[in-house]
Amino acid sequence: MKKKIATEVLVFIFLFSGINELFSIPAFSRKYKTSCVTCHSSFPKLNPFGEAFRYNGYKFPVNDEDNVKEEPIILGAEAYKMVWPKAVWPGSLPGTTPIAFRGRTGFTIGNEGDSLLFSEFGKPTLQLMASGVLSEGISFFIGAHLYEEGKMGNIDRFFIRFNNLFKNFLPEKSLNIRVGQFIPDIVPFASNHRGITNSAYAFNTYAPELGTGFVAGHVHGGGPFGIENFQLGAEASGIVKSRFRYVAGLVNGNGTEDDDNSFRDLYGRLSFKLGGMAFDGTFRDGVTDIETSITLGVFAYKGIKTINSYDIDFHRLGFDANIYLNKLNLVGGFITGSDGNQDKDKYNLFFTEANYAFYPWLTGLLRYEQANPKGKESAKQLVPHISALTVANVRLKLETRLDISDIKFNNLYFGLDFAF
């Protein structure tokens, strides 16, 4: 049996050993004529500069105009600003169609029951992403899963963001508003969208009804409530004095499904960063993803869901930390929640994770997660992971999930992730 596993591993590696000939560039790389590693450390994980780029509405946080290498299409003369409101405010379109694609597939080896070995190739996922800047203060993002694990997909994110509002009256970058469908920006890690593991973060996806189980793979808002579910609504965010950031949102609260009640859900986040690059991209210390810093955050989410015509209050409260020590990145957090008034509806959960960049192209990760549903046995999971970039936009990954209560091999996941 061991020889069989080793043979299948070697076959998989051989099949993908020629992948380093593939080289393609996502939309922002085309716009700025720069490598993916400018914003990512083992994509899709963002480095500190990538986070500042996202917070700034998908623009370089400092000297953006000097760094753009792709000429936009101007919609209206600059002089129109002088005669507004008697003329339409001038805007722009990206110089080329700002579309990128991301593909994922994998190969799994594991056990079913106590002894039966199985192996299978996973059905591929193809995701479309489009994002760009429409004017100095307007940006947009669209994400759609065209094909997902053998099924037709759907739209996951579709929003427009108004950046740096009322800048003549408010401090720079202190107010941005986005409207549409998005992941509420209340935690710094959002599974496959900004994390490198195949297993979803239990911190974002666990609910009391899961009991001693965890979500094994990528999620899109289906099933139990999770704070990274796609939501329809509006969200305000801003940076104050470079190192403080806030988020406040109002959403339907039922994911992408039709709303089931007349109430809206509320959420908020406050965070502070000490050291390294500030949220607004200032105080840059040289290399984008090597710094010494600590970011602390607190967040809350409160909503109402309707089950069998009954309105039930639910909430999530938590805090998190993100620490960079040069090549070592430590993240962790604690969350407590309730999906009703009974003990069976309550839980708390904590996790801790270490990422280490052995080389710029090779990252190792180890994550421990523990959920404690009230009145039930705790769920404990260890997730070891290795990611290797063959080139900046092609990533190979190896991962397993271990139950701490009964550590034994029962799964091994090989993945291929690429963007162009």
N, C-alpha and C positions, 0 to 999 in steps of 0.2 A: 504493500500500500504506500509506503514511504517513497519507493522508487517511482510509483505512478504519479504522486504529487510532484516530485522533482522533475519528472519528464514534462509534465504539463506546464510547470513554471518556465522551464527552458524553452519550450515551444512558444509560449506567450512572448517572452523576451525576444526571441528570434524574429517573430512576426513583426514586431515594432522596432527592431534595431535600425531600420533604415529611415526612421521618421525624421532624423535630423536634416534631411534634404528639403523638408517642407519649411518654408518661411513666408509668413504673411503678416500684415500689419493692420491692427484694428483702427477704428475711425479717428480716435484722438492722436494716435501715432502718425497718421497721415496728415492731420492738420498741423501738428507741430514738428513733423519730421524728426521724431525722437523714438527711442526704444520703449517697449512696454515697461522695462525696469525703471524708467523715470518715476513712475507712479506706483508700480507693483513690486513686491518682493514675493516671488512665486505666485503669479496671478491666480485667482482674483484678489488675493490678500493685498490690501493697500499699505504702502509705507507711509510715514508721516507726511511726506510731500503730496502723496496721492490723496490722503484725507483732506489736506488743505485745499487741493484742487477741487474735490467734491464739495466742500463747504463753500467754495467761492463760485458755485454755479457752473462747474466744468470749464473753468478758465484758470490759467496760471495765477496764483494768488498775488504775485508781484511781477510787474512789467509784462503783462500778458501780450500787449500789442507788439512788443519787440520780439516775442518768441513765436508768434504765429507765422508760419511759412506758407500758408495756403490763403490766397487772396479771396475774401468773401465777395458775394454779389451784393452790392449796395442797393437798397430799396428807398430811394429818395435822397435828395441833396442834403448835405449837412446844414445848409442855410434854413431848411424848413424848421429847425428847432427855434430859430429866432422869431418866426411868425406864428408858431403854434399858439392858440388852437385853430387858427385859420388855415392850417395845412396839416396833413397827416404826419405824425412824428416819424422820422426816418428810421429804418431798420436794416436788416441784412439777412441773407441766406448763406449757408455754408457753401464754399466754392465747389465742393464735390458732394455727392449724396453721402450723408454722414451715417452710413449703415455698416454694422459689423455683425459677424456671426460667431457663435460659440458652439462647439460640438463636444459631446461627452459619450463615452462608452466604457465598458469594463468587462472583466472576466472574474468569476467568483469560484472559489474552491471551498467546500465546507462539508459538514456532517449533517445528516438528517436523522434525528434520534441519537442513539449511542454509537452506532458503528457505520452506517451507510454513508459512503463517500459520494459526493456529487460535484460536478463542475459544469459551468455554463457560461456562454457569452451573453452579456446583457444587451438588450435592445437599445439602439442609440437614441440620443436626445440632440435636437438641433434648435438652438435659440437665436432669435434675431434681436439685435440691440441697435437702436438709433438714438443719437443724442447730439446736441449742438447748441449754438448760441444764435438767437434771432436778433438780438440787439445788445447794446451795452448792458441792459438790465433784465433781459429775458432769456431763459434757457429752457430746454425741454429734454425729456428722456422717455423712450419707449422700449419696453422689453416684452417679447412674445415668444412662447415656446411653440414653434411650428410643428414639431414632432417630438413626442416625449414617451420614451420607453414603449414604443410600439403603437402609440395612440396619437391622434391629432391633438395638438396642444391648444393653448388659449393665451390671451393677453395677461401678463402679470403686472407690469408697471406701465403707466401711461399718464404722465403729468407734465405740467408746465410750471416753471418757477420764476417768480418776479424777485430780482436780486437788488439788494442795497437800496431799498425803498426810502423815500424822503431823506435822501442823503444831504440835502441842504439844511435840514433841521435836526437830523439824528446823527450820532457818531457813525463813522464809516463801517459798513458791513454789519450793522446792529439789527437790521430787520430784513428778512427774506420770507416770502410766502410761496408755498407750492400748493397746487390744486389738482386733483385727479385721483389716480389709483397708484398707491405706493406702499412701501414697507415703512411703518412708523419709525422715525429715527430716534428711538429711545434706548437702544443698546448698540455698542460699538462693533458687534460681530453679528453677521447675518448669514450663517450657514454657507451654502454654495455661492451666494452672491458676493460675499466678501471673505469667505473662509476657505481653507484648502482641503478640509476633510470631506469624505463622502458622507459620513454620519452627521446628521443635523445636531446642532447644539441643543441639548436637553433644556438648557437655560431658557431658550426661546420657544420650545415646542412642547414641553411637558405640561400635562394637565392631570388632575387627580384621578380622572376616569381611566388613565393608563395604568394605574396601580404600580406594579413592579416592572413595567416595561418601558422602553425608550423607543423613540422614532429612529429606525435604522438608517434611512436614506434621506434624500432630498424631499422637502415638503413645499407645497404651494398654497397653503391656507386651508386645505381640506381637513376634515376630522376635528379633533379637539381644538379649542382656542389656544393660540400661541401668540406671543407679542411680536413675532415677525410675520404674522399673516399679512397678506396683501389687503389693503383697506381703501375704501372710497371716502374722501374727505378733503380737509384743508389743514395745513400745518405751517406754523410760524417758527422761525429759527433765527439766531443771530449770535454774533461774537461781540463781547464787551471787553475792552482793554486787552485785546489780543489773546488772553489766556482763559477767559471765562466764556462758556457757550451755553445757550439755553434752547430748548425745543418745547413747543406747546401745540397740541393737535386736537382736532374735533373730527371724528369719523363715524361712519354708520355702525361699525362694530360687528358686522356679520360677514367679514371677509369680502369676497367678490360676489357673494350670493345676494339675492334680493333681500332688502332689510326686513326683519321680522317684527319690528316695533317702531314706535314713534320717537324713541329716545336716541340720543347720540352718546357715543363714548368719548371720554376725555383722557388725555395723557400728557405727561410732561417730563422733562429731563433737565438737570443742571450738571455741568461738568467743569472741571478745572484742570489745567495742565501746568506742571512745573518742570522746567528744563526743556532742552531740545527745541524743535521748531514749534512755534505757537500755532494756534488754530488758524490764524489768518496768514500763515506762511512767512512771517517775519522771524528774526533771530535764527536764521538758518545756519547750521553748524557745518556746512560742507556737504558730505555725502548724504543723500536723501534718506536712506533707510538705516543709517548707523548713528545712533544718538543715545544719550542718557537722559531719560525723562520718566515722569510718572503722571498719569491721568486718572483722576478720580471722578466717579459719576454716581448720581442718585436719580431714581426714576419712579414713576407711579403711573398706573393705568386703572381706570374705573369705568365700568360699563354695566349694561343691562342686557340680558338675553331672555328671549321668550321661549318657554318649553311647555307644550300642552296648555297654551293660553295663560300661563303664569309667568309674570315678570320676575326674574331672578337677578339679584345684584352679584357682581363678581369683581374682583380686583387683583392687581399685582403690585407689589412694592419691592424695591431692591436697590442694591448698590453694586458697583463693579470697579475694577482697577486694571490699568493697562500700563505695564512697566517695560521700558526699553533699557537694557544694559549692553550697549554696543550690539553684538550679534545675537544676544539672548533677549527674547521677548516673552514676558510673563503676563498672563491675563487671568482673571478670575472674577467671581461674583457670587452674590447670595440673593435669592429671591424667595418671597413668601406670597402665597396666593390663596384665594378662596373662590369656589364656583357655586356657592350657596351658603346656607346657614347651618348645615349639619356637619359633624366632624368628618364624615367621609368626603366632604367637598373641599377640605383644607389640606395644604401641603407646604413644605419648604424645600429648597434645593440649593446646593452650592456646587461650584466646580472650580477647578484650577487647571491651567494649561501652560506648558512651556514649549516655545518654538526656538529652535537654534539654527542659524545659518552656518552650516559647516563650510560651505562655499557659496558664492553668489547664486549658483544654480542648484544647490542641494540643501534642502531644509528638512529637519527632523522635528516631530511634534509628539507630545505625550499629554493626554487630557484625562483627568479623573472627574467623574460626575456622580453625585449622590442625591437622589430624590427621597424625601421622607413624607409620604402620604400619611395623614393622621389616622391612627388605628390600623395601619397596615405595615407589612414588612418593607424595609427600605430597599430601594433599587440602586445598585452600585455598578458603575461601568468604567472600564479603562480603555482608552482609544489610542494605540500607538499608530503613527503615520509617518511615511517618508514621501517627499515630493522631489522630483528631479526635472529640471528644465533641460530639454535637449537643445532648444533655442528659446528665445525670450517668450514666445507665444505658444509653445508646445510643452505640455507637462505630463509626465508619467507619475503615477502615485501607487503606493502600496499601503494597505491599511487592514487592521483587524479590530474586532471589538471583543473585549474580555469581560465576563461576569466575575466581579471580585469575589462573590460568594462561592463560586465554583469554577476556578480558573482551569480551562481546558480549551484546546483548539477546536473551534467549530465553524470558523469562517476566515477567509483570506481574500481580500479584494484587490485586484489590479485594475487601475483606471487609466484612461487616456483622456486628456482635456486639452482642447486647442481653440484658439480664437484667431480670426482673420478679418 
